[in-house]
C-alpha cells in the first residue's frame, strides 16, 4: 500500500463561490507551485487513475468521468499539490496551492 493523501473526504461536495453545489464543474490538479499536471487516483493504493482533472456531478460530488454519475474519492501521493476549481462555464474561481492532507499510511 502506498502512502497517500485523501484530497476530498467521503461524501464531500464541492461548492461554488456562492456556496451552492458546484454543478458540472471540475478540479484540475498540479504539482505544488507549478503548472505541471498531477495525476490523482480513486484509491489510496494509487492504482486507479482519474487523470489530472476530476469533474463534479449535478449535486457537486466528485465523479469518475466527465458527465458521469459514479461518485469517487480522490487521492494523491504525499507531496504538496495545487488544485484549481472551475465552474460549469469553465471560469476558474479558486486556486489552492501547497495543499497537504491527512496521510493514509500504507501498512
Helices and strands as residue ranges (DSSP letters): E 4-8, E 26-31, E 40-41, E 49-51, E 53-56, E 62-63, E 74-76, E 81-86, E 92-99, E 103-104
